[in-house]
Every structure is written in C-alpha cells, then in structure tokens.
Amino acid sequence: MANPSLATLSLGARRSVLAYMSVTILVVALMMLLGLALRLSQAQVIALSPALFYQVMTAHGIGMVGIAGLGGAAIMWYFLNQYVKLSIGIFLANLLLFLLGVVLILGAIFLGGFAAAWTFLFPLPAKPMGVWSHAAAASYLIGVLVIGVGFLLLYLDVARAILVKYGSLARALGWPQLFGQDDGNAPPPTVVASTVVAAINILSIAVGAVILTICLVNLYVPEFAVDALLAKNLIFFFGHVFINAAIYMTVIAVYEILPRYADRPWKSNRVFLAAWTATLVMVLIVYPHHLLMDFAMPTWALLVGQIISYTSGLPVLAVTTIGTLALVHRSGLRWDLPSGLLFLSVFGWGAGILPAIIDGTIVVNHVMHNTLWVPGHFHFYLLLGLGAMLFGFGYYLAKTDGRLKGNAVDALSFWTFAIAGLGFVGMFLLSGRHSIPRRWAVHMPEWVPYDRIASAFAALVVAAVLVFLVRFLSRLRPMAAAA
Ligand code: HEM
C-alpha cells in the first residue's frame, strides 16, 4: 500500500492538487446555494422569475456535473500519481481549460440568458423562442467543449502513463490474474479504477464533442441538422458515462484512505477485478434507461436499458460496499471526519442506487420519470455518495498534511450533513411518489409544503458544507507548505 502525502509531491503537483480541491469545494458550495435558491423558489419563499429559475437550474446542473468531474480528477490524480508517472503540465492545463469553460458558460447563462438545462437537448439551443441569442447558446456549447478538451487531455495522459507502466490496458485491468493464474500481482485498485475511467471517458468525451459541434454548426446553419433522437442518444451517452466516471474516480478515496485507518490493505482480488471489467462494458450500454419514454426508440434498446440498469452499477457497488464492511469490521478503525465521511459515502452511493434501479424499470419509468423521484435518486448518490467522498478526501488532506484538529463543530457538521442530506433527498423522493413533476419553476399550492420542508433540510446541508469549506481553506497554508 503506497503511502501518499502532499509532502511527497513536488511543489507544483502539491499546489495543483490543492488548487483543484479548493476550486472543487468552493464551487460545490456555490452550486448548492443555487440549488437552495431553486428549492426556495418552488417553496414560494423567494421569487425567481421562470426565466431566471431555468438559468439557475442550468447553471446548477452543469456546474455540479462539471465540478464532480474536476474533484474526481483531483482524487484520481493524487493517488494514481503514486503508481505511474503523470504529467503535471496536463493536470494544470485541465484546470485552466475548466476555468475558461466556466467563464464561457456563466456568461452564456447569466449575461446571455441561456437556459436550456445542462443537457442542451437538440434542437432547443437553436430554438429559444426569443429567450436567448445564438451567441449565448454558442458560448454555452463552446464552454462545455473547452472543458471536454481539458478532460480529454487528462484522460489521454492517464492512459499513456498506465500503458508505459503496465504495457497494455488488459494488464492494467488485471486480466492476466482474472482470466489466468492469480499470482497476487494484480494492479492496485486505484490503477484498475483509473484504467476503466480513462477508457470510458475518452469515449464519452469524443461522443460529446461530436454532438456539441453538430449543435454549434446547427445554430448558424440550420440546414445542418441531426436526427433529434440520435442527438438525444449521443447526449445521454456522454452525460451518463461522464457522471458515472466521476463517481468511479472519487471512490478511489475510499479504496486508498479507509485501508490506512483500518490498517488493512484493499486488495485487487479476482472478484474486484471481475466487477470493474463488467462495469467497463455495462456503463457504456446502460444509458438507454434515460430514453425509456421515447416511444420511437427500438424496443430492444429499451430492454437493454432496463436489464443493464439492474446489473450495471451493482458489481462495483457490491465489491465496494462489502469490501468496506469487511475492512471496517472489528478493525478498531479510528472514527473521525475523513473516515466518517468516506464510510457515509459508501452508504450514500449504495442506497441511492436503489431508487435509480426502480426508475430504470420501464413500467415504473412511464409513471415516475418526469417527477421529482429522478432528482431524488441522483441527489442521493451524488450528494451523500460522491459529495461525501470529495469532502472526506478534503478533510483527509487537511488532517494529514494541514494538521487540522477535529472539533465539536466538525462533528456537528458531519451529522447535520448526513441527517439533513437524507431528509433533503427523501423529500425529493416523497414528492416524486406524489407525482410532483421535476423541472417546474412554479409549483401548485398543494406541493408547496413538500418544497418548504425540503428547503429547510437543504439550508442545513449548505450550512454544513460551508463549515467543510472554511475548515479546508483554513489549512491551505500548512498543506501547501507540507514538506
Ligand atoms: C444542498 C444541495 C443541493 C440542492 C439544494 C439542490 C437542489 C436542486 C434542485 C431544486 C434541482 C431542480 C429539481 C427539479 O425541479 O427538477 C436540482 C437539479 C439538479 N441537481 Fe441539485 N441540489 C443540491 C446538490 C446537488 C449535487 C451535490 C449535485 C451533483 C453533484 C447536484 C446535481 C444536480 C443536477 C445534475 C440537477 C439536474 C438539473 C436539470 O434537471 O437540468 N445537485 N438540484
């Protein structure tokens, strides 16, 4: 088990990791404030005009998805760098391109009025009914494209570095040990997960770039159109794989940090290797579960969407959940903020998948898909799963390299985050259960009580995350100086 610490990194690498994590936690907190504004507006506590509501919803959606990828990349890079030689220049270039893309996207939304949601479904960007200009739509599409280019460079560098060390992707995935004799020399979990992420995200970004470019050209040359259903397939392939890969990067924090607390290694055994190989294939073919309401889709594709929904996330989730329980059981593990948040994250990820699987069932989907059940399931594993992994990693750095001493405020914020987080996602799910539609700026009076309770929980989550942010930033100087 490698023992990484910021102190073992070069000054440039150390500062880059800290820059990534500072931007990540700051942007997550800001995007949560936007999310809170959406909920408060549905609750009729504050008034956002419908136009502004959809601008804020677009910013919150793309902002959260993008920052999940950035924070995940920081975790992956930090740990993978212990095993293979990654380029700091490319790591930094990704951050700079990300920030450039953010400026273009924010300008498109808040100056240009772009509000087509983060999914920019064709042909909506080009048909704004006078709400935004083509320039605003172009700025959004170029912004996402620029961010994609940065991530593509990063994943190409990850794939290069892994190939240099392991010789082939098959070896980096542990296939000789999986399909042949297990000599006990399988690559560590971080390498296996990073290989899967690089492979799937190079594909997803390439597909994303194709559809973004088509939409961009279509803005100015309307005859250059694409079939709307094909466009939707491409967009959801891109979006689905990207956000899944973000979780697969953040979960590396669980594989690397919890074993240190438990003083037991997390081994790449055959079951672990098989799970990640299965995920490599299934995550690429499961996306049709986003199109179950599109009657024009071929039936076989929808059936694949349903069947693979039942199996796609499960292998990796099962090995991670069972692995975590086995690691923690009778290990005398020290509970503190990093270990607590990482343990919570495995629960959040695992429990959040269940309502997702229910929604992936065709007959249920026809009733539930456009309700708040959907934000209910993805906020569950993104907030309490991925979010908790990001904060857990941030606290880990602040503790080990920034000498942060845990206090009662940390403990209070942890429990507030966990309990209010559950309450917040529970209200989304309950609202979906009562058929309250998703993405509606204005809510009927009988829906408002749900929105108000959800807003109170959301405000508590934001308060806890602001504490995480302040605590992380307060140790920035010692972390940067760690040597
Ligand atoms: C305090 C925390 C959060 C609050 C209050 C919040 C609130 C909201 C609200 C009210 C919506 C619109 C729901 C609707 O009516 O359809 C939404 C959508 C969304 N949220 Fe969050 N959210 C939070 C955290 C997160 C996190 C951590 C992520 C991801 C890492 C995330 C990603 C998204 C995405 C992708 C959408 C979909 C936007 C769309 O439908 O186009 N949110 N959120």
Boltz pocket constraint, residues with backbone or C-beta under 6 A from the ligand:
constraints:
  - pocket:
      binder: B
      contacts: [[A, 31], [A, 32], [A, 33], [A, 34], [A, 35], [A, 36], [A, 38], [A, 39], [A, 57], [A, 58], [A, 60], [A, 61], [A, 62], [A, 64], [A, 65], [A, 68], [A, 117], [A, 118], [A, 119], [A, 375], [A, 378], [A, 379], [A, 382], [A, 383], [A, 386], [A, 387], [A, 437], [A, 438], [A, 439], [A, 440], [A, 458], [A, 461], [A, 462]]
      max_distance: 6.0
